[in-house]
Amino acid sequence: MSANQSIIRRFFEEGWNKGNPAIVDELVAADFVEHPLWPNVVNPGPSDQSPRDQLKYDITENRKDFSGLTVTIDQLIESGDKVVTVATNRGTPATGEPMTWTEINIDRIVSGKIVERWSLWDRLGFWQQLGIVPATRELMDQFPQS
C-alpha cells in the first residue's frame, strides 16, 4: 500500500470508524477544497465554517445519526497524486432498520495532506432505505410501459 493510500485508509478508519474528528487536523490541509457533486443536504453545518471543519462536523454528526456506523473500503485506486476510494457505509438510523450505501471519493494528496476531494454517494438508495423515496419498482410502476 502506498503512502497516499495509507493516508486515505487512516482517514476512514480513525475518522469515520472510530469517530475521531481530530484526524482531520492531521491528514487534511488547512486550505482543503471540497468539490461536492451534490450539496450537503444530510448534515449541513454552520454556513460560515471551512470545508475542513465541515468534515469534522460530518464525522461527529453522522456517527450520532447512525449507530454502529462503519465504512468499509472496497477499493483504493491510485493515479499520480489522486486516490479513488469506493466504500460501503453501514449504520442504523433512528428508524432502527440497518442501512447500507455506497460512496466514491477522489482525493488529491500533496505532501502527505488531503488537499482536494470530489465525492459522490448513493443518495437514491439512501433515501429509499429511509422511506423518503419509494422503492425503484414502485417508482417505475408510476410510468406507463410502452
CNS distance restraints for C-alpha pairs under 8 A (distance, minus, plus):
assign (resid   1 and name CA) (resid   5 and name CA) 6.14 0.50 0.50
assign (resid   1 and name CA) (resid   6 and name CA) 6.56 0.50 0.50
assign (resid   2 and name CA) (resid   6 and name CA) 6.21 0.50 0.50
assign (resid   3 and name CA) (resid   7 and name CA) 6.37 0.50 0.50
assign (resid   3 and name CA) (resid 112 and name CA) 7.79 0.50 0.50
assign (resid   4 and name CA) (resid   8 and name CA) 6.56 0.50 0.50
assign (resid   4 and name CA) (resid  81 and name CA) 7.77 0.50 0.50
assign (resid   4 and name CA) (resid  83 and name CA) 7.07 0.50 0.50
assign (resid   4 and name CA) (resid 109 and name CA) 6.69 0.50 0.50
assign (resid   4 and name CA) (resid 112 and name CA) 6.97 0.50 0.50
assign (resid   5 and name CA) (resid   9 and name CA) 6.16 0.50 0.50
assign (resid   5 and name CA) (resid  76 and name CA) 6.81 0.50 0.50
assign (resid   5 and name CA) (resid  78 and name CA) 7.32 0.50 0.50
assign (resid   5 and name CA) (resid  83 and name CA) 6.60 0.50 0.50
assign (resid   6 and name CA) (resid  10 and name CA) 6.06 0.50 0.50
assign (resid   7 and name CA) (resid  11 and name CA) 6.15 0.50 0.50
assign (resid   7 and name CA) (resid  27 and name CA) 6.87 0.50 0.50
assign (resid   7 and name CA) (resid 112 and name CA) 7.32 0.50 0.50
assign (resid   7 and name CA) (resid 113 and name CA) 7.81 0.50 0.50
assign (resid   8 and name CA) (resid  12 and name CA) 6.41 0.50 0.50
assign (resid   8 and name CA) (resid  83 and name CA) 7.74 0.50 0.50
assign (resid   9 and name CA) (resid  13 and name CA) 6.00 0.50 0.50
assign (resid   9 and name CA) (resid  73 and name CA) 7.69 0.50 0.50
assign (resid  10 and name CA) (resid  14 and name CA) 5.56 0.50 0.50
assign (resid  10 and name CA) (resid  15 and name CA) 7.46 0.50 0.50
assign (resid  11 and name CA) (resid  15 and name CA) 5.30 0.50 0.50
assign (resid  11 and name CA) (resid  16 and name CA) 7.29 0.50 0.50
assign (resid  11 and name CA) (resid  23 and name CA) 6.62 0.50 0.50
assign (resid  11 and name CA) (resid  24 and name CA) 7.36 0.50 0.50
assign (resid  11 and name CA) (resid  27 and name CA) 7.02 0.50 0.50
assign (resid  12 and name CA) (resid  16 and name CA) 5.06 0.50 0.50
assign (resid  12 and name CA) (resid  17 and name CA) 6.32 0.50 0.50
assign (resid  12 and name CA) (resid  71 and name CA) 6.80 0.50 0.50
assign (resid  13 and name CA) (resid  17 and name CA) 4.91 0.50 0.50
assign (resid  13 and name CA) (resid  18 and name CA) 6.31 0.50 0.50
assign (resid  13 and name CA) (resid  71 and name CA) 7.62 0.50 0.50
assign (resid  14 and name CA) (resid  18 and name CA) 4.93 0.50 0.50
assign (resid  14 and name CA) (resid  19 and name CA) 6.58 0.50 0.50
assign (resid  14 and name CA) (resid  20 and name CA) 5.73 0.50 0.50
assign (resid  14 and name CA) (resid  23 and name CA) 6.67 0.50 0.50
assign (resid  15 and name CA) (resid  19 and name CA) 5.11 0.50 0.50
assign (resid  15 and name CA) (resid  20 and name CA) 4.53 0.50 0.50
assign (resid  15 and name CA) (resid  21 and name CA) 5.35 0.50 0.50
assign (resid  15 and name CA) (resid  22 and name CA) 7.53 0.50 0.50
assign (resid  15 and name CA) (resid  23 and name CA) 5.86 0.50 0.50
assign (resid  15 and name CA) (resid  24 and name CA) 7.35 0.50 0.50
assign (resid  15 and name CA) (resid  59 and name CA) 6.59 0.50 0.50
assign (resid  16 and name CA) (resid  20 and name CA) 7.01 0.50 0.50
assign (resid  16 and name CA) (resid  21 and name CA) 7.86 0.50 0.50
assign (resid  16 and name CA) (resid  59 and name CA) 5.74 0.50 0.50
assign (resid  16 and name CA) (resid  63 and name CA) 7.58 0.50 0.50
assign (resid  16 and name CA) (resid  69 and name CA) 7.63 0.50 0.50
assign (resid  16 and name CA) (resid  70 and name CA) 6.88 0.50 0.50
assign (resid  16 and name CA) (resid  71 and name CA) 6.77 0.50 0.50
assign (resid  17 and name CA) (resid  69 and name CA) 6.66 0.50 0.50
assign (resid  17 and name CA) (resid  70 and name CA) 5.06 0.50 0.50
assign (resid  17 and name CA) (resid  71 and name CA) 6.22 0.50 0.50
assign (resid  19 and name CA) (resid  59 and name CA) 6.44 0.50 0.50
assign (resid  19 and name CA) (resid  60 and name CA) 6.60 0.50 0.50
assign (resid  19 and name CA) (resid  63 and name CA) 6.76 0.50 0.50
assign (resid  20 and name CA) (resid  59 and name CA) 7.62 0.50 0.50
assign (resid  20 and name CA) (resid  60 and name CA) 7.95 0.50 0.50
assign (resid  21 and name CA) (resid  25 and name CA) 7.97 0.50 0.50
assign (resid  21 and name CA) (resid  55 and name CA) 7.73 0.50 0.50
assign (resid  21 and name CA) (resid  56 and name CA) 4.79 0.50 0.50
assign (resid  21 and name CA) (resid  57 and name CA) 7.68 0.50 0.50
assign (resid  21 and name CA) (resid  59 and name CA) 6.06 0.50 0.50
assign (resid  21 and name CA) (resid  60 and name CA) 6.73 0.50 0.50
assign (resid  22 and name CA) (resid  26 and name CA) 7.09 0.50 0.50
assign (resid  22 and name CA) (resid  56 and name CA) 7.32 0.50 0.50
assign (resid  23 and name CA) (resid  27 and name CA) 6.10 0.50 0.50
assign (resid  23 and name CA) (resid  28 and name CA) 7.99 0.50 0.50
assign (resid  24 and name CA) (resid  28 and name CA) 5.16 0.50 0.50
assign (resid  24 and name CA) (resid  52 and name CA) 7.08 0.50 0.50
assign (resid  24 and name CA) (resid  55 and name CA) 7.25 0.50 0.50
assign (resid  24 and name CA) (resid  56 and name CA) 6.57 0.50 0.50
assign (resid  25 and name CA) (resid  29 and name CA) 7.52 0.50 0.50
assign (resid  25 and name CA) (resid  30 and name CA) 7.80 0.50 0.50
assign (resid  26 and name CA) (resid 113 and name CA) 7.88 0.50 0.50
assign (resid  27 and name CA) (resid 112 and name CA) 7.14 0.50 0.50
assign (resid  27 and name CA) (resid 113 and name CA) 5.07 0.50 0.50
assign (resid  27 and name CA) (resid 114 and name CA) 6.16 0.50 0.50
assign (resid  28 and name CA) (resid  32 and name CA) 6.49 0.50 0.50
assign (resid  28 and name CA) (resid  52 and name CA) 7.06 0.50 0.50
assign (resid  28 and name CA) (resid 113 and name CA) 5.05 0.50 0.50
assign (resid  28 and name CA) (resid 114 and name CA) 4.59 0.50 0.50
assign (resid  28 and name CA) (resid 115 and name CA) 6.34 0.50 0.50
assign (resid  29 and name CA) (resid  52 and name CA) 7.84 0.50 0.50
assign (resid  29 and name CA) (resid 113 and name CA) 5.34 0.50 0.50
assign (resid  29 and name CA) (resid 114 and name CA) 5.78 0.50 0.50
assign (resid  29 and name CA) (resid 115 and name CA) 5.29 0.50 0.50
assign (resid  30 and name CA) (resid  52 and name CA) 6.96 0.50 0.50
assign (resid  31 and name CA) (resid  52 and name CA) 7.84 0.50 0.50
assign (resid  31 and name CA) (resid 115 and name CA) 6.84 0.50 0.50
assign (resid  32 and name CA) (resid  51 and name CA) 6.54 0.50 0.50
assign (resid  32 and name CA) (resid  52 and name CA) 6.10 0.50 0.50
assign (resid  32 and name CA) (resid 114 and name CA) 6.93 0.50 0.50
assign (resid  32 and name CA) (resid 115 and name CA) 4.53 0.50 0.50
assign (resid  32 and name CA) (resid 116 and name CA) 5.56 0.50 0.50
assign (resid  33 and name CA) (resid  51 and name CA) 6.34 0.50 0.50
assign (resid  33 and name CA) (resid  52 and name CA) 7.88 0.50 0.50
assign (resid  33 and name CA) (resid 115 and name CA) 6.27 0.50 0.50
assign (resid  33 and name CA) (resid 116 and name CA) 4.74 0.50 0.50
assign (resid  33 and name CA) (resid 117 and name CA) 6.51 0.50 0.50
assign (resid  34 and name CA) (resid  51 and name CA) 6.11 0.50 0.50
assign (resid  34 and name CA) (resid 116 and name CA) 5.83 0.50 0.50
assign (resid  34 and name CA) (resid 117 and name CA) 5.00 0.50 0.50
assign (resid  34 and name CA) (resid 118 and name CA) 6.36 0.50 0.50
assign (resid  35 and name CA) (resid 116 and name CA) 7.49 0.50 0.50
assign (resid  35 and name CA) (resid 117 and name CA) 5.88 0.50 0.50
assign (resid  35 and name CA) (resid 118 and name CA) 4.86 0.50 0.50
assign (resid  35 and name CA) (resid 119 and name CA) 6.98 0.50 0.50
assign (resid  36 and name CA) (resid  40 and name CA) 7.48 0.50 0.50
assign (resid  36 and name CA) (resid 117 and name CA) 7.83 0.50 0.50
assign (resid  36 and name CA) (resid 118 and name CA) 5.81 0.50 0.50
assign (resid  36 and name CA) (resid 119 and name CA) 5.61 0.50 0.50
assign (resid  36 and name CA) (resid 120 and name CA) 7.20 0.50 0.50
assign (resid  37 and name CA) (resid 118 and name CA) 6.79 0.50 0.50
assign (resid  37 and name CA) (resid 119 and name CA) 6.07 0.50 0.50
assign (resid  37 and name CA) (resid 120 and name CA) 5.82 0.50 0.50
assign (resid  38 and name CA) (resid 120 and name CA) 7.27 0.50 0.50
assign (resid  40 and name CA) (resid  44 and name CA) 5.53 0.50 0.50
assign (resid  43 and name CA) (resid  57 and name CA) 7.97 0.50 0.50
assign (resid  43 and name CA) (resid  58 and name CA) 6.34 0.50 0.50
assign (resid  43 and name CA) (resid  61 and name CA) 6.91 0.50 0.50
assign (resid  43 and name CA) (resid  62 and name CA) 7.53 0.50 0.50
assign (resid  44 and name CA) (resid  54 and name CA) 7.86 0.50 0.50
assign (resid  45 and name CA) (resid  49 and name CA) 7.36 0.50 0.50
assign (resid  45 and name CA) (resid  54 and name CA) 6.31 0.50 0.50
assign (resid  45 and name CA) (resid  57 and name CA) 6.63 0.50 0.50
assign (resid  45 and name CA) (resid  58 and name CA) 7.90 0.50 0.50
assign (resid  49 and name CA) (resid  53 and name CA) 5.93 0.50 0.50
assign (resid  49 and name CA) (resid  54 and name CA) 6.50 0.50 0.50
assign (resid  50 and name CA) (resid  54 and name CA) 6.20 0.50 0.50
assign (resid  51 and name CA) (resid  55 and name CA) 6.43 0.50 0.50
assign (resid  52 and name CA) (resid  56 and name CA) 6.75 0.50 0.50
assign (resid  53 and name CA) (resid  57 and name CA) 6.19 0.50 0.50
assign (resid  54 and name CA) (resid  58 and name CA) 5.98 0.50 0.50
assign (resid  55 and name CA) (resid  59 and name CA) 6.24 0.50 0.50
assign (resid  56 and name CA) (resid  60 and name CA) 6.33 0.50 0.50
assign (resid  57 and name CA) (resid  61 and name CA) 5.97 0.50 0.50
assign (resid  58 and name CA) (resid  62 and name CA) 5.70 0.50 0.50
assign (resid  59 and name CA) (resid  63 and name CA) 6.19 0.50 0.50
assign (resid  60 and name CA) (resid  64 and name CA) 6.49 0.50 0.50
assign (resid  61 and name CA) (resid  65 and name CA) 6.11 0.50 0.50
assign (resid  62 and name CA) (resid  66 and name CA) 5.90 0.50 0.50
assign (resid  62 and name CA) (resid  69 and name CA) 7.78 0.50 0.50
assign (resid  63 and name CA) (resid  67 and name CA) 6.29 0.50 0.50
assign (resid  63 and name CA) (resid  68 and name CA) 7.58 0.50 0.50
assign (resid  63 and name CA) (resid  69 and name CA) 5.99 0.50 0.50
assign (resid  65 and name CA) (resid  92 and name CA) 7.95 0.50 0.50
assign (resid  65 and name CA) (resid  93 and name CA) 5.75 0.50 0.50
assign (resid  65 and name CA) (resid  94 and name CA) 7.15 0.50 0.50
assign (resid  66 and name CA) (resid  91 and name CA) 4.96 0.50 0.50
assign (resid  66 and name CA) (resid  92 and name CA) 4.80 0.50 0.50
assign (resid  66 and name CA) (resid  93 and name CA) 4.53 0.50 0.50
assign (resid  66 and name CA) (resid  94 and name CA) 7.41 0.50 0.50
assign (resid  67 and name CA) (resid  91 and name CA) 5.65 0.50 0.50
assign (resid  67 and name CA) (resid  92 and name CA) 5.11 0.50 0.50
assign (resid  67 and name CA) (resid  93 and name CA) 6.42 0.50 0.50
assign (resid  68 and name CA) (resid  90 and name CA) 7.54 0.50 0.50
assign (resid  68 and name CA) (resid  91 and name CA) 5.24 0.50 0.50
assign (resid  68 and name CA) (resid  92 and name CA) 6.55 0.50 0.50
assign (resid  69 and name CA) (resid  89 and name CA) 7.06 0.50 0.50
assign (resid  69 and name CA) (resid  90 and name CA) 5.52 0.50 0.50
assign (resid  69 and name CA) (resid  91 and name CA) 4.19 0.50 0.50
assign (resid  69 and name CA) (resid  92 and name CA) 7.13 0.50 0.50
assign (resid  70 and name CA) (resid  89 and name CA) 5.76 0.50 0.50
assign (resid  70 and name CA) (resid  90 and name CA) 5.35 0.50 0.50
assign (resid  70 and name CA) (resid  91 and name CA) 6.49 0.50 0.50
assign (resid  71 and name CA) (resid  87 and name CA) 6.40 0.50 0.50
assign (resid  71 and name CA) (resid  88 and name CA) 5.65 0.50 0.50
assign (resid  71 and name CA) (resid  89 and name CA) 4.49 0.50 0.50
assign (resid  71 and name CA) (resid  90 and name CA) 6.48 0.50 0.50
assign (resid  72 and name CA) (resid  87 and name CA) 5.44 0.50 0.50
assign (resid  72 and name CA) (resid  88 and name CA) 5.16 0.50 0.50
assign (resid  72 and name CA) (resid  89 and name CA) 6.41 0.50 0.50
assign (resid  73 and name CA) (resid  85 and name CA) 6.85 0.50 0.50
assign (resid  73 and name CA) (resid  86 and name CA) 6.14 0.50 0.50
assign (resid  73 and name CA) (resid  87 and name CA) 4.37 0.50 0.50
assign (resid  73 and name CA) (resid  88 and name CA) 6.53 0.50 0.50
assign (resid  74 and name CA) (resid  85 and name CA) 7.49 0.50 0.50
assign (resid  74 and name CA) (resid  86 and name CA) 5.45 0.50 0.50
assign (resid  74 and name CA) (resid  87 and name CA) 5.08 0.50 0.50
assign (resid  74 and name CA) (resid  88 and name CA) 6.83 0.50 0.50
assign (resid  75 and name CA) (resid  84 and name CA) 7.75 0.50 0.50
assign (resid  75 and name CA) (resid  85 and name CA) 5.68 0.50 0.50
assign (resid  75 and name CA) (resid  86 and name CA) 5.09 0.50 0.50
assign (resid  75 and name CA) (resid  87 and name CA) 6.93 0.50 0.50
assign (resid  76 and name CA) (resid  83 and name CA) 6.55 0.50 0.50
assign (resid  76 and name CA) (resid  84 and name CA) 5.61 0.50 0.50
assign (resid  76 and name CA) (resid  85 and name CA) 4.77 0.50 0.50
assign (resid  76 and name CA) (resid  86 and name CA) 6.69 0.50 0.50
assign (resid  77 and name CA) (resid  83 and name CA) 5.57 0.50 0.50
assign (resid  77 and name CA) (resid  84 and name CA) 4.98 0.50 0.50
assign (resid  77 and name CA) (resid  85 and name CA) 6.60 0.50 0.50
assign (resid  78 and name CA) (resid  82 and name CA) 5.79 0.50 0.50
assign (resid  78 and name CA) (resid  83 and name CA) 4.41 0.50 0.50
assign (resid  78 and name CA) (resid  84 and name CA) 6.23 0.50 0.50
assign (resid  79 and name CA) (resid  83 and name CA) 6.46 0.50 0.50
assign (resid  81 and name CA) (resid 108 and name CA) 5.49 0.50 0.50
assign (resid  81 and name CA) (resid 109 and name CA) 5.46 0.50 0.50
assign (resid  81 and name CA) (resid 110 and name CA) 6.81 0.50 0.50
assign (resid  82 and name CA) (resid 106 and name CA) 6.47 0.50 0.50
assign (resid  82 and name CA) (resid 107 and name CA) 5.40 0.50 0.50
assign (resid  82 and name CA) (resid 108 and name CA) 4.32 0.50 0.50
assign (resid  82 and name CA) (resid 109 and name CA) 6.19 0.50 0.50
assign (resid  83 and name CA) (resid 105 and name CA) 7.97 0.50 0.50
assign (resid  83 and name CA) (resid 106 and name CA) 5.64 0.50 0.50
assign (resid  83 and name CA) (resid 107 and name CA) 5.27 0.50 0.50
assign (resid  83 and name CA) (resid 108 and name CA) 6.52 0.50 0.50
assign (resid  83 and name CA) (resid 109 and name CA) 7.80 0.50 0.50
assign (resid  84 and name CA) (resid 104 and name CA) 7.06 0.50 0.50
assign (resid  84 and name CA) (resid 105 and name CA) 5.60 0.50 0.50
assign (resid  84 and name CA) (resid 106 and name CA) 4.43 0.50 0.50
assign (resid  84 and name CA) (resid 107 and name CA) 6.47 0.50 0.50
assign (resid  85 and name CA) (resid 103 and name CA) 7.96 0.50 0.50
assign (resid  85 and name CA) (resid 104 and name CA) 5.57 0.50 0.50
assign (resid  85 and name CA) (resid 105 and name CA) 5.15 0.50 0.50
assign (resid  85 and name CA) (resid 106 and name CA) 6.44 0.50 0.50
assign (resid  86 and name CA) (resid 102 and name CA) 7.29 0.50 0.50
assign (resid  86 and name CA) (resid 103 and name CA) 5.92 0.50 0.50
assign (resid  86 and name CA) (resid 104 and name CA) 4.62 0.50 0.50
assign (resid  86 and name CA) (resid 105 and name CA) 6.72 0.50 0.50
assign (resid  87 and name CA) (resid 102 and name CA) 5.74 0.50 0.50
assign (resid  87 and name CA) (resid 103 and name CA) 5.41 0.50 0.50
assign (resid  87 and name CA) (resid 104 and name CA) 6.44 0.50 0.50
assign (resid  88 and name CA) (resid 100 and name CA) 6.82 0.50 0.50
assign (resid  88 and name CA) (resid 101 and name CA) 5.81 0.50 0.50
assign (resid  88 and name CA) (resid 102 and name CA) 4.58 0.50 0.50
assign (resid  88 and name CA) (resid 103 and name CA) 6.51 0.50 0.50
assign (resid  89 and name CA) (resid 100 and name CA) 5.49 0.50 0.50
assign (resid  89 and name CA) (resid 101 and name CA) 5.25 0.50 0.50
assign (resid  89 and name CA) (resid 102 and name CA) 6.05 0.50 0.50
assign (resid  89 and name CA) (resid 103 and name CA) 7.62 0.50 0.50
assign (resid  90 and name CA) (resid  98 and name CA) 7.18 0.50 0.50
assign (resid  90 and name CA) (resid  99 and name CA) 5.65 0.50 0.50
assign (resid  90 and name CA) (resid 100 and name CA) 4.57 0.50 0.50
assign (resid  90 and name CA) (resid 101 and name CA) 6.77 0.50 0.50
assign (resid  91 and name CA) (resid  98 and name CA) 5.73 0.50 0.50
assign (resid  91 and name CA) (resid  99 and name CA) 5.54 0.50 0.50
assign (resid  91 and name CA) (resid 100 and name CA) 6.81 0.50 0.50
assign (resid  92 and name CA) (resid  96 and name CA) 5.82 0.50 0.50
assign (resid  92 and name CA) (resid  97 and name CA) 5.88 0.50 0.50
assign (resid  92 and name CA) (resid  98 and name CA) 4.35 0.50 0.50
assign (resid  92 and name CA) (resid  99 and name CA) 5.89 0.50 0.50
assign (resid  93 and name CA) (resid  97 and name CA) 6.82 0.50 0.50
assign (resid  93 and name CA) (resid  98 and name CA) 7.03 0.50 0.50
assign (resid  93 and name CA) (resid  99 and name CA) 7.63 0.50 0.50
assign (resid  95 and name CA) (resid 130 and name CA) 7.64 0.50 0.50
assign (resid  99 and name CA) (resid 126 and name CA) 7.56 0.50 0.50
assign (resid  99 and name CA) (resid 129 and name CA) 6.50 0.50 0.50
assign (resid 100 and name CA) (resid 126 and name CA) 7.50 0.50 0.50
assign (resid 101 and name CA) (resid 121 and name CA) 7.42 0.50 0.50
assign (resid 101 and name CA) (resid 122 and name CA) 6.05 0.50 0.50
assign (resid 101 and name CA) (resid 125 and name CA) 6.69 0.50 0.50
assign (resid 101 and name CA) (resid 126 and name CA) 6.04 0.50 0.50
assign (resid 102 and name CA) (resid 121 and name CA) 5.74 0.50 0.50
assign (resid 102 and name CA) (resid 122 and name CA) 5.65 0.50 0.50
assign (resid 103 and name CA) (resid 119 and name CA) 7.33 0.50 0.50
assign (resid 103 and name CA) (resid 120 and name CA) 5.71 0.50 0.50
assign (resid 103 and name CA) (resid 121 and name CA) 3.95 0.50 0.50
assign (resid 103 and name CA) (resid 122 and name CA) 6.32 0.50 0.50
assign (resid 104 and name CA) (resid 119 and name CA) 5.90 0.50 0.50
assign (resid 104 and name CA) (resid 120 and name CA) 5.36 0.50 0.50
assign (resid 104 and name CA) (resid 121 and name CA) 6.10 0.50 0.50
assign (resid 105 and name CA) (resid 117 and name CA) 6.77 0.50 0.50
assign (resid 105 and name CA) (resid 118 and name CA) 5.63 0.50 0.50
assign (resid 105 and name CA) (resid 119 and name CA) 4.40 0.50 0.50
assign (resid 105 and name CA) (resid 120 and name CA) 6.40 0.50 0.50
assign (resid 106 and name CA) (resid 117 and name CA) 5.57 0.50 0.50
assign (resid 106 and name CA) (resid 118 and name CA) 5.09 0.50 0.50
assign (resid 106 and name CA) (resid 119 and name CA) 6.44 0.50 0.50
assign (resid 107 and name CA) (resid 114 and name CA) 6.40 0.50 0.50
assign (resid 107 and name CA) (resid 115 and name CA) 7.47 0.50 0.50
assign (resid 107 and name CA) (resid 116 and name CA) 5.70 0.50 0.50
assign (resid 107 and name CA) (resid 117 and name CA) 4.48 0.50 0.50
assign (resid 107 and name CA) (resid 118 and name CA) 6.58 0.50 0.50
assign (resid 108 and name CA) (resid 114 and name CA) 5.84 0.50 0.50
assign (resid 108 and name CA) (resid 115 and name CA) 5.81 0.50 0.50
assign (resid 108 and name CA) (resid 116 and name CA) 5.10 0.50 0.50
assign (resid 108 and name CA) (resid 117 and name CA) 6.38 0.50 0.50
assign (resid 109 and name CA) (resid 113 and name CA) 5.33 0.50 0.50
assign (resid 109 and name CA) (resid 114 and name CA) 4.46 0.50 0.50
assign (resid 109 and name CA) (resid 115 and name CA) 5.65 0.50 0.50
assign (resid 109 and name CA) (resid 116 and name CA) 7.21 0.50 0.50
assign (resid 110 and name CA) (resid 114 and name CA) 6.58 0.50 0.50
assign (resid 110 and name CA) (resid 115 and name CA) 6.51 0.50 0.50
assign (resid 122 and name CA) (resid 126 and name CA) 6.18 0.50 0.50
assign (resid 123 and name CA) (resid 127 and name CA) 5.95 0.50 0.50
assign (resid 124 and name CA) (resid 128 and name CA) 6.02 0.50 0.50
assign (resid 124 and name CA) (resid 133 and name CA) 7.50 0.50 0.50
assign (resid 125 and name CA) (resid 129 and name CA) 6.15 0.50 0.50
assign (resid 126 and name CA) (resid 130 and name CA) 6.44 0.50 0.50
assign (resid 127 and name CA) (resid 131 and name CA) 6.21 0.50 0.50
assign (resid 127 and name CA) (resid 132 and name CA) 5.23 0.50 0.50
assign (resid 127 and name CA) (resid 133 and name CA) 5.64 0.50 0.50
assign (resid 128 and name CA) (resid 132 and name CA) 5.81 0.50 0.50
assign (resid 128 and name CA) (resid 133 and name CA) 4.73 0.50 0.50
assign (resid 128 and name CA) (resid 134 and name CA) 5.79 0.50 0.50
assign (resid 128 and name CA) (resid 135 and name CA) 5.79 0.50 0.50
assign (resid 134 and name CA) (resid 138 and name CA) 5.97 0.50 0.50
assign (resid 134 and name CA) (resid 139 and name CA) 6.18 0.50 0.50
assign (resid 135 and name CA) (resid 139 and name CA) 6.37 0.50 0.50
assign (resid 136 and name CA) (resid 140 and name CA) 6.17 0.50 0.50
assign (resid 137 and name CA) (resid 141 and name CA) 6.15 0.50 0.50
assign (resid 138 and name CA) (resid 142 and name CA) 6.77 0.50 0.50
assign (resid 139 and name CA) (resid 143 and name CA) 7.54 0.50 0.50
